[in-house]
Amino acid sequence: REVGAIQKGMPKATRFSFDGGAATYVGTASLGILITVFTLGICYPFAVVLTERWRCKHTFIDGQQLVFTGSAVGLFGRWLMWLLLILVTLGIYLFWVAPSLQEWKTVNTNFAVPVAPISSWAPNVLAAS
């Protein structure tokens, strides 16, 4: 059996889908860059939230749309601390910021319609995978 090729009878190609287009991406990314540049990086959390909401809006897993629930205000305090540490360490702290930022993005990404946790699935469904 091929690893990851089929789960519950659904081909991998249809389990994950993305319907975003170039025009909306360019607009979203450009706005994020402008926000970041004109505030000298201080308002970068607003750009992160803007692009993550766009990404999630266009991403589907098993037909379920993702939604980004994080807020720029929720990231702002961390970002100011990270920015200060990046400046003080002459950029070395970036190695810690990247994984921390990815963790924050992941924790704040959910399904638009709540899905039952795996622990509540029937035992025969878990045995099939």
VOLONU-446784 format. One line per field, with one value per atom (N, C-alpha, C, O): atom name; residue number from 1; x, y negated, z. Coordinates in Angstrom, 1 decimal. Atoms other than C-alpha are relative to their C-alpha. Example, Ala and Ser with C-alpha at 12.3 -4.5 7.8 and 13.67 -1.06 7.14 Angstrom:
a = N, CA, C, O, N, CA, C, O
k = 1, 1, 1, 1, 2, 2, 2, 2
u = 0.9, 12.3, 0.9, 1.9, -0.9, 13.7, -0.8, -0.3
v = 1.2, 4.5, -1.2, -1.2, 1.1, 1.1, -1.1, -2.2
w = 0.0, 7.8, 0.0, 0.7, 0.0, 7.1, 0.8, 0.9
//
This chain:
a = N, CA, C, O, N, CA, C, O, N, CA, C, O, N, CA, C, O, N, CA, C, O, N, CA, C, O, N, CA, C, O, N, CA, C, O, N, CA, C, O, N, CA, C, O, N, CA, C, O, N, CA, C, O, N, CA, C, O, N, CA, C, O, N, CA, C, O, N, CA, C, O, N, CA, C, O, N, CA, C, O, N, CA, C, O, N, CA, C, O, N, CA, C, O, N, CA, C, O, N, CA, C, O, N, CA, C, O, N, CA, C, O, N, CA, C, O, N, CA, C, O, N, CA, C, O, N, CA, C, O, N, CA, C, O, N, CA, C, O, N, CA, C, O, N, CA, C, O, N, CA, C, O, N, CA, C, O, N, CA, C, O, N, CA, C, O, N, CA, C, O, N, CA, C, O, N, CA, C, O, N, CA, C, O, N, CA, C, O, N, CA, C, O, N, CA, C, O, N, CA, C, O, N, CA, C, O, N, CA, C, O, N, CA, C, O, N, CA, C, O, N, CA, C, O, N, CA, C, O, N, CA, C, O, N, CA, C, O, N, CA, C, O, N, CA, C, O, N, CA, C, O, N, CA, C, O, N, CA, C, O, N, CA, C, O, N, CA, C, O, N, CA, C, O, N, CA, C, O, N, CA, C, O, N, CA, C, O, N, CA, C, O, N, CA, C, O, N, CA, C, O, N, CA, C, O, N, CA, C, O, N, CA, C, O, N, CA, C, O, N, CA, C, O, N, CA, C, O, N, CA, C, O, N, CA, C, O, N, CA, C, O, N, CA, C, O, N, CA, C, O, N, CA, C, O, N, CA, C, O, N, CA, C, O, N, CA, C, O, N, CA, C, O, N, CA, C, O, N, CA, C, O, N, CA, C, O, N, CA, C, O, N, CA, C, O, N, CA, C, O, N, CA, C, O, N, CA, C, O, N, CA, C, O, N, CA, C, O, N, CA, C, O, N, CA, C, O, N, CA, C, O, N, CA, C, O, N, CA, C, O, N, CA, C, O, N, CA, C, O, N, CA, C, O, N, CA, C, O, N, CA, C, O, N, CA, C, O, N, CA, C, O, N, CA, C, O, N, CA, C, O, N, CA, C, O, N, CA, C, O, N, CA, C, O, N, CA, C, O, N, CA, C, O, N, CA, C, O, N, CA, C, O, N, CA, C, O, N, CA, C, O, N, CA, C, O, N, CA, C, O, N, CA, C, O, N, CA, C, O, N, CA, C, O, N, CA, C, O, N, CA, C, O, N, CA, C, O, N, CA, C, O, N, CA, C, O, N, CA, C, O, N, CA, C, O, N, CA, C, O
k = 1, 1, 1, 1, 2, 2, 2, 2, 3, 3, 3, 3, 4, 4, 4, 4, 5, 5, 5, 5, 6, 6, 6, 6, 7, 7, 7, 7, 8, 8, 8, 8, 9, 9, 9, 9, 10, 10, 10, 10, 11, 11, 11, 11, 12, 12, 12, 12, 13, 13, 13, 13, 14, 14, 14, 14, 15, 15, 15, 15, 16, 16, 16, 16, 17, 17, 17, 17, 18, 18, 18, 18, 19, 19, 19, 19, 20, 20, 20, 20, 21, 21, 21, 21, 22, 22, 22, 22, 23, 23, 23, 23, 24, 24, 24, 24, 25, 25, 25, 25, 26, 26, 26, 26, 27, 27, 27, 27, 28, 28, 28, 28, 29, 29, 29, 29, 30, 30, 30, 30, 31, 31, 31, 31, 32, 32, 32, 32, 33, 33, 33, 33, 34, 34, 34, 34, 35, 35, 35, 35, 36, 36, 36, 36, 37, 37, 37, 37, 38, 38, 38, 38, 39, 39, 39, 39, 40, 40, 40, 40, 41, 41, 41, 41, 42, 42, 42, 42, 43, 43, 43, 43, 44, 44, 44, 44, 45, 45, 45, 45, 46, 46, 46, 46, 47, 47, 47, 47, 48, 48, 48, 48, 49, 49, 49, 49, 50, 50, 50, 50, 51, 51, 51, 51, 52, 52, 52, 52, 53, 53, 53, 53, 54, 54, 54, 54, 55, 55, 55, 55, 56, 56, 56, 56, 57, 57, 57, 57, 58, 58, 58, 58, 59, 59, 59, 59, 60, 60, 60, 60, 61, 61, 61, 61, 62, 62, 62, 62, 63, 63, 63, 63, 64, 64, 64, 64, 65, 65, 65, 65, 66, 66, 66, 66, 67, 67, 67, 67, 68, 68, 68, 68, 69, 69, 69, 69, 70, 70, 70, 70, 71, 71, 71, 71, 72, 72, 72, 72, 73, 73, 73, 73, 74, 74, 74, 74, 75, 75, 75, 75, 76, 76, 76, 76, 77, 77, 77, 77, 78, 78, 78, 78, 79, 79, 79, 79, 80, 80, 80, 80, 81, 81, 81, 81, 82, 82, 82, 82, 83, 83, 83, 83, 84, 84, 84, 84, 85, 85, 85, 85, 86, 86, 86, 86, 87, 87, 87, 87, 88, 88, 88, 88, 89, 89, 89, 89, 90, 90, 90, 90, 91, 91, 91, 91, 92, 92, 92, 92, 93, 93, 93, 93, 94, 94, 94, 94, 95, 95, 95, 95, 96, 96, 96, 96, 97, 97, 97, 97, 98, 98, 98, 98, 99, 99, 99, 99, 100, 100, 100, 100, 101, 101, 101, 101, 102, 102, 102, 102, 103, 103, 103, 103, 104, 104, 104, 104, 105, 105, 105, 105, 106, 106, 106, 106, 107, 107, 107, 107, 108, 108, 108, 108, 109, 109, 109, 109, 110, 110, 110, 110, 111, 111, 111, 111, 112, 112, 112, 112, 113, 113, 113, 113, 114, 114, 114, 114, 115, 115, 115, 115, 116, 116, 116, 116, 117, 117, 117, 117, 118, 118, 118, 118, 119, 119, 119, 119, 120, 120, 120, 120, 121, 121, 121, 121, 122, 122, 122, 122, 123, 123, 123, 123, 124, 124, 124, 124, 125, 125, 125, 125, 126, 126, 126, 126, 127, 127, 127, 127, 128, 128, 128, 128, 129, 129, 129, 129
u = 0.8, 0.0, 0.9, 1.8, -0.7, 1.3, -0.2, -1.4, 0.1, 2.0, -0.7, -0.2, 0.7, -0.5, -0.8, -1.4, 0.7, -2.0, -1.5, -2.2, 1.5, -5.4, -0.3, 0.3, 0.5, -7.1, -1.6, -2.1, 1.4, -10.7, -0.6, -1.7, 0.5, -11.0, 0.1, -0.4, -0.1, -10.2, 1.4, 2.4, -1.4, -7.2, 0.6, -0.1, -0.7, -4.6, -0.3, -0.4, 0.2, -5.1, -1.3, -1.3, 1.2, -8.6, -0.2, -1.1, 0.1, -8.0, 0.4, -0.2, -0.5, -6.1, -0.2, 0.2, 0.2, -7.2, 0.2, 0.1, -0.3, -6.4, -0.6, -0.3, 0.7, -8.5, 0.4, -0.3, -0.4, -6.6, 0.6, 1.1, -0.6, -5.6, 1.0, 1.2, -1.1, -2.8, -0.4, 0.3, 0.4, -4.7, -0.3, 0.1, 0.3, -6.1, 1.3, 1.4, -1.2, -2.7, 0.9, 1.4, -0.9, -0.8, -0.6, 0.2, 0.6, -3.3, 0.2, 0.6, -0.2, -3.1, 1.5, 1.8, -1.4, 0.7, 0.5, 1.3, -0.5, 1.2, -0.4, 0.3, 0.5, -1.0, 0.9, 1.2, -0.8, 1.0, 1.4, 1.9, -1.3, 4.3, -0.1, 0.8, 0.1, 3.1, -0.2, 0.5, 0.2, 1.9, 1.3, 1.7, -1.2, 5.2, 1.1, 1.7, -1.0, 7.4, -0.2, 0.7, 0.3, 5.6, 0.0, 0.1, -0.1, 5.6, 1.3, 1.5, -1.3, 9.2, 0.0, 0.8, 0.1, 8.1, -0.8, -1.1, 0.8, 6.2, -1.4, -1.8, 1.4, 2.8, 0.1, -0.9, -0.1, 4.1, -1.1, -1.6, 1.1, 1.5, -1.3, -2.0, 1.2, -1.3, 0.2, -0.8, -0.3, 0.4, -0.1, -0.6, 0.0, 0.8, -1.5, -1.9, 1.4, -2.9, -0.7, -1.5, 0.6, -4.0, 0.3, -0.6, -0.4, -2.0, -0.5, -0.9, 0.4, -2.9, -1.5, -2.0, 1.4, -6.6, -0.3, -1.2, 0.2, -6.3, 0.4, -0.4, -0.4, -4.4, -1.0, -1.4, 1.0, -6.9, -1.4, -2.0, 1.3, -9.9, 0.0, -1.1, -0.1, -8.6, 0.5, 0.8, -0.6, -7.4, -1.1, -1.9, 1.0, -9.6, 0.7, 1.6, -0.5, -8.8, -1.2, -2.1, 1.2, -11.3, -1.2, -2.3, 1.2, -13.7, -0.3, -1.3, 0.2, -13.5, 0.9, 2.1, -0.7, -12.5, 0.7, 0.2, -0.8, -9.8, -0.4, -0.9, 0.2, -10.2, 1.1, 1.5, -1.0, -7.6, -0.6, -1.3, 0.7, -8.7, 0.9, 0.4, -0.9, -5.6, -0.3, -0.8, 0.1, -5.6, 1.3, 2.2, -1.3, -2.9, 0.3, 1.4, -0.2, -3.5, 0.5, 1.4, -0.5, -2.9, 1.4, 2.1, -1.4, 0.4, 0.9, 2.1, -0.8, 1.5, 1.0, 2.1, -0.9, 3.0, 1.2, 2.3, -1.1, 5.0, 1.0, 2.2, -0.8, 6.2, 0.9, 2.1, -0.8, 7.4, 1.2, 2.4, -1.0, 9.4, 1.0, 2.2, -0.9, 10.8, 0.8, 2.0, -0.7, 11.7, 1.1, 2.2, -1.0, 13.6, 1.1, 2.3, -1.0, 15.4, 0.8, 2.0, -0.7, 16.3, 1.0, 2.1, -0.9, 17.8, 1.1, 2.3, -1.0, 19.7, 1.0, 2.2, -0.9, 21.1, 0.6, 1.2, -0.4, 21.9, -0.5, 0.2, 0.7, 19.5, 0.0, -0.7, -0.1, 20.5, -1.3, -1.6, 1.3, 17.1, -1.0, -2.0, 0.9, 15.4, -0.1, -1.2, 0.1, 16.2, -1.0, -1.5, 1.1, 13.8, -1.3, -2.4, 1.3, 11.2, -0.7, -1.9, 0.7, 10.5, -0.8, -2.0, 0.8, 9.4, -1.1, -2.2, 1.1, 7.5, -1.1, -2.3, 1.1, 5.6, -0.8, -2.0, 0.7, 4.8, -0.9, -2.0, 0.9, 3.5, -1.2, -2.3, 1.1, 1.3, -1.0, -2.2, 0.9, -0.1, -0.7, -1.9, 0.6, -0.7, -1.1, -2.2, 0.9, -2.4, -1.3, -2.4, 1.1, -4.7, -0.7, -1.4, 0.6, -5.7, -1.0, -0.6, 1.0, -8.9, -0.9, -0.7, 1.0, -11.7, -1.1, -1.5, 1.1, -14.4, -1.2, -1.9, 1.1, -17.0, 0.7, 1.5, -0.6, -16.0, -0.1, -1.2, 0.0, -15.0, 0.2, 1.0, -0.1, -15.3, 1.5, 2.1, -1.4, -11.9, 0.1, -0.8, -0.3, -10.3, -0.3, -0.8, 0.3, -10.8, -1.4, -1.8, 1.4, -14.5, -0.5, -1.6, 0.3, -14.4, -0.3, 0.2, 0.2, -15.7, 1.2, 2.1, -1.2, -13.1, 0.3, 1.5, -0.3, -13.6, 0.5, 1.2, -0.6, -12.8, 1.5, 2.2, -1.5, -9.5, 0.8, 1.9, -0.6, -8.7, 0.3, 1.2, -0.1, -9.2, 1.2, 1.7, -1.1, -6.4, 1.3, 2.3
v = 1.2, 0.0, -1.2, -1.3, 1.2, -3.4, -0.9, -1.1, 0.8, -5.7, -1.3, -2.0, 1.3, -8.6, -0.1, -1.1, 0.1, -7.7, 0.0, -0.7, -0.1, -6.7, 0.1, 0.9, -0.1, -7.3, -0.1, -1.0, -0.1, -6.3, 0.0, -0.6, -0.1, -5.7, -1.3, -1.3, 1.3, -9.3, -0.2, -0.2, 0.3, -10.0, -1.2, -2.2, 1.1, -12.3, -1.3, -2.4, 1.2, -14.8, -0.7, -1.9, 0.7, -15.5, -0.3, -1.0, 0.3, -15.5, -1.4, -2.0, 1.4, -18.8, -0.8, -0.4, 0.8, -21.6, -1.5, -1.9, 1.5, -25.3, -0.7, -0.3, 0.7, -27.7, -1.4, -2.2, 1.4, -31.0, -0.3, 0.6, 0.4, -33.0, -1.1, -1.6, 0.9, -35.2, -1.5, -2.2, 1.4, -38.5, -0.3, -1.3, 0.3, -38.2, 0.1, -0.6, -0.1, -37.0, -1.2, -1.7, 1.2, -39.9, -1.2, -1.9, 1.1, -42.4, 0.2, -0.8, -0.2, -40.8, -0.1, -0.7, 0.1, -40.4, -1.4, -1.8, 1.3, -43.9, -0.9, -1.7, 0.8, -45.4, 0.4, -0.5, -0.4, -43.3, -0.6, -1.0, 0.6, -44.6, -1.5, -2.0, 1.5, -48.2, -0.3, -1.2, 0.2, -47.9, 0.2, -0.6, -0.3, -46.4, -1.0, -1.5, 1.0, -48.8, -1.4, -2.0, 1.3, -52.0, -0.1, -1.2, 0.0, -51.0, 0.5, 0.7, -0.4, -49.9, 1.4, 1.7, -1.4, -46.3, 0.1, 1.2, 0.0, -47.3, 0.6, 1.4, -0.6, -46.4, 1.2, 1.6, -1.3, -43.2, 1.0, 1.7, -0.9, -41.2, -0.2, 0.8, 0.3, -42.9, 0.6, 1.2, -0.6, -41.7, 1.5, 2.2, -1.4, -38.2, 0.5, 1.5, -0.4, -38.0, -0.1, 0.7, 0.2, -39.4, 1.2, 1.7, -1.1, -36.8, 1.4, 2.2, -1.3, -33.9, 0.2, 1.3, -0.1, -34.7, 0.3, 1.1, -0.3, -34.7, 1.4, 2.1, -1.4, -31.4, 1.0, 1.9, -0.9, -29.7, 0.0, 1.0, 0.2, -31.1, 0.9, 1.3, -0.7, -29.3, 1.5, 2.1, -1.4, -26.0, 0.9, 0.5, -1.0, -22.9, 1.3, 1.7, -1.3, -19.6, 0.9, 0.7, -0.9, -16.7, -0.8, -0.5, 0.8, -19.4, -1.0, -1.8, 1.0, -21.4, -1.2, -1.1, 1.2, -25.0, -0.3, -0.1, 0.4, -26.3, -1.5, -2.2, 1.4, -29.6, -0.4, 0.4, 0.5, -31.7, -0.8, -1.8, 0.6, -32.8, -1.0, -1.6, 0.9, -34.7, -1.5, -1.8, 1.5, -38.5, -0.7, -0.2, 0.7, -41.0, -0.5, -0.6, 0.5, -42.4, 1.1, 0.9, -1.1, -38.9, 0.3, 0.9, -0.2, -38.7, -1.2, -1.1, 1.2, -42.3, 0.0, -0.4, 0.1, -42.0, 1.0, 0.6, -0.9, -38.9, -0.6, -0.5, 0.5, -40.6, -1.1, -1.2, 1.1, -43.7, 0.6, 0.1, -0.7, -41.4, 0.6, 0.5, -0.7, -39.4, -1.0, -0.8, 1.0, -42.5, -0.6, -0.8, 0.5, -43.9, 1.0, 0.6, -1.0, -40.6, 0.2, 0.5, -0.1, -40.4, -1.1, -0.9, 1.1, -43.9, 0.1, -0.1, -0.1, -43.3, 1.1, 1.0, -1.2, -39.9, -0.1, 0.8, 0.2, -41.4, 1.1, 1.5, -1.0, -39.0, 1.4, 2.2, -1.4, -35.8, 0.6, 1.7, -0.5, -35.6, 0.4, 1.0, -0.4, -35.2, 1.6, 2.1, -1.5, -31.4, 0.5, 1.6, -0.4, -31.3, -0.6, 0.0, 0.7, -33.7, 0.8, 1.0, -0.7, -31.7, 1.2, 1.3, -1.1, -28.5, -0.5, 0.1, 0.5, -30.5, -0.6, -0.4, 0.6, -32.4, 1.1, 1.0, -1.1, -29.2, 0.7, 1.1, -0.6, -27.7, -0.8, -0.3, 0.9, -30.7, 0.1, 0.1, -0.1, -30.5, 1.3, 1.4, -1.4, -26.7, 0.1, 0.6, -0.1, -27.0, -0.9, -0.5, 0.9, -29.8, 0.4, -0.4, -0.5, -27.7, 1.1, 2.1, -1.0, -25.7, 0.3, -0.4, -0.3, -24.2, -1.0, -1.4, 1.0, -26.7, 0.6, -0.1, -0.8, -24.1, 1.0, 1.8, -0.9, -22.3, 1.5, 1.9, -1.4, -18.7, 0.8, 0.3, -0.8, -16.0, 0.4, 0.8, -0.4, -15.2, 1.5, 2.3, -1.4, -11.9, 0.9, 2.1, -0.9, -10.5, 0.4, 1.4, -0.3, -10.5, 0.9, 1.3, -0.8, -8.5, 1.4, 1.9, -1.4, -5.0, 0.9, 0.5, -0.8, -2.3, 0.6, 0.7, -0.6, -0.7, -1.1, -0.7, 1.1, -4.1, -0.1, -0.2, 0.2, -4.4, 1.3, 1.1, -1.3, -0.7, 0.0, 0.6, 0.0, -1.4, -0.8, -0.5, 0.9, -4.0, 0.6, 0.0
w = 0.0, 0.0, 0.0, 0.8, 0.0, -0.9, 1.2, 1.6, -1.1, 2.0, -0.4, -1.3, 0.2, 2.1, -1.3, -1.5, 1.3, -1.3, 0.2, -0.5, -0.1, 0.0, 1.5, 2.3, -1.4, 3.3, -0.1, -0.6, 0.1, 3.7, -1.4, -1.6, 1.4, 0.0, -0.8, -1.9, 0.7, -1.0, -0.4, 0.4, 0.5, -3.2, 0.6, 0.9, -0.6, -1.8, -0.7, -0.1, 0.9, -4.7, 0.4, 0.2, -0.3, -3.6, 1.5, 1.9, -1.4, 0.2, 0.3, 1.2, -0.2, 0.0, -1.2, -2.3, 1.2, -2.3, 0.4, 1.5, -0.1, -2.8, -1.2, -2.3, 1.1, -4.9, -0.1, -0.8, 0.1, -4.5, -1.3, -2.0, 1.3, -7.5, 0.1, 1.2, 0.0, -8.4, 0.3, 1.0, -0.2, -8.5, 1.5, 2.0, -1.4, -4.9, 0.8, 1.8, -0.7, -3.7, -0.1, 0.9, 0.2, -5.2, 0.7, 1.4, -0.8, -3.7, 1.5, 2.1, -1.4, -0.3, 0.4, 1.4, -0.3, -0.3, -0.1, 0.7, 0.2, -1.6, 1.2, 1.7, -1.2, 1.2, 1.2, 2.0, -1.1, 3.7, 0.0, 1.0, 0.1, 2.4, 0.3, 1.0, -0.3, 2.4, 1.5, 2.0, -1.4, 6.0, 0.8, 1.6, -0.7, 7.1, -0.3, 0.6, 0.3, 5.2, 0.6, 1.2, -0.5, 6.2, 1.5, 2.0, -1.4, 9.8, 0.5, 1.7, -0.4, 9.8, 0.7, 1.6, -0.6, 10.7, 1.3, 1.7, -1.2, 13.8, -0.2, 0.7, 0.2, 12.3, -0.9, -1.5, 0.7, 10.7, 0.4, -0.4, -0.4, 12.8, -0.8, -1.1, 0.9, 10.7, -1.3, -1.9, 1.3, 7.5, 0.1, -0.8, -0.2, 8.9, 0.0, -0.6, -0.2, 9.9, -1.4, -1.8, 1.3, 6.5, -1.0, -1.6, 0.9, 4.5, 0.5, -0.3, -0.5, 6.8, -0.2, -0.5, 0.3, 6.5, -1.5, -1.8, 1.4, 2.7, -0.3, -1.0, 0.3, 2.7, 0.5, -0.2, -0.6, 5.0, -0.8, -0.9, 0.7, 3.1, -1.3, -1.8, 1.2, 0.0, 0.1, -0.9, -0.2, 1.6, 0.6, 1.4, -0.4, 2.0, 0.3, -0.4, -0.3, 3.7, 0.1, 0.9, 0.0, 3.0, -0.2, 0.4, 0.3, 1.7, 1.0, 0.9, -1.1, 4.9, -0.2, -0.3, 0.1, 4.6, 1.3, 2.4, -1.2, 7.0, 0.3, -0.6, -0.4, 8.9, 1.0, 1.8, -0.9, 10.6, 1.1, 0.8, -1.1, 14.1, 0.7, 1.7, -0.7, 15.2, -0.3, -1.4, 0.2, 15.6, 0.1, 0.8, 0.0, 15.0, 1.4, 1.9, -1.4, 18.5, 0.9, 1.7, -0.8, 19.9, -0.3, 0.6, 0.4, 18.1, 0.3, 0.4, -0.1, 18.6, 1.2, 1.0, -1.1, 22.1, -0.2, 0.1, 0.3, 21.1, -1.0, -0.9, 1.1, 17.9, 0.5, 0.1, -0.5, 19.8, 0.8, 0.6, -0.8, 22.2, -1.0, -0.9, 1.0, 19.2, -0.7, -1.0, 0.7, 17.3, 0.8, 0.3, -0.8, 20.2, 0.2, 0.1, -0.1, 20.7, -1.3, -1.3, 1.3, 17.0, -0.1, -0.5, 0.0, 17.2, 0.9, 0.6, -1.0, 20.4, -0.4, -0.1, 0.3, 19.1, -1.4, -1.9, 1.4, 15.7, -1.0, -1.9, 0.9, 14.0, 0.3, -0.2, -0.4, 15.7, 0.5, 0.3, -0.6, 17.5, -1.1, -0.8, 1.1, 14.1, -0.1, -0.5, 0.0, 14.4, 0.9, 0.7, -0.9, 17.3, -0.4, -0.1, 0.4, 15.9, -1.1, -1.0, 1.1, 12.7, 0.5, 0.2, -0.5, 14.5, 1.0, 0.9, -0.9, 17.2, -0.8, -0.4, 0.9, 14.5, -0.7, -0.8, 0.7, 12.6, 1.0, 0.7, -1.0, 15.9, 0.2, 0.3, -0.3, 16.5, -1.2, -1.0, 1.2, 12.9, 0.1, -0.2, 0.0, 13.3, 1.1, 0.8, -1.1, 16.7, -0.3, 0.2, 0.4, 15.2, -1.3, -1.8, 1.2, 12.2, 0.4, 1.0, -0.4, 12.5, -1.3, -2.3, 1.0, 10.4, 0.1, 1.3, -0.1, 9.5, 0.7, 1.4, -0.6, 10.5, 1.0, 0.5, -0.9, 13.7, -0.4, -0.8, 0.3, 13.2, 1.3, 2.2, -1.2, 15.9, 0.2, -0.8, -0.2, 17.5, -0.3, -0.2, 0.3, 16.5, 1.1, 0.8, -1.2, 20.0, 0.0, 0.7, 0.0, 19.4, -1.2, -1.3, 1.1, 16.2, 0.4, 1.5, -0.3, 16.1, -0.1, -1.0, 0.1, 16.7, -1.3, -1.7, 1.3, 13.3, -1.0, -2.0, 0.9, 11.6, 0.2, -0.7, -0.4, 13.5, -0.5, -0.9, 0.4, 12.7, -1.5, -2.0, 1.5, 8.9, -0.5, -1.6, 0.4, 8.8, 0.4, 0.2
//
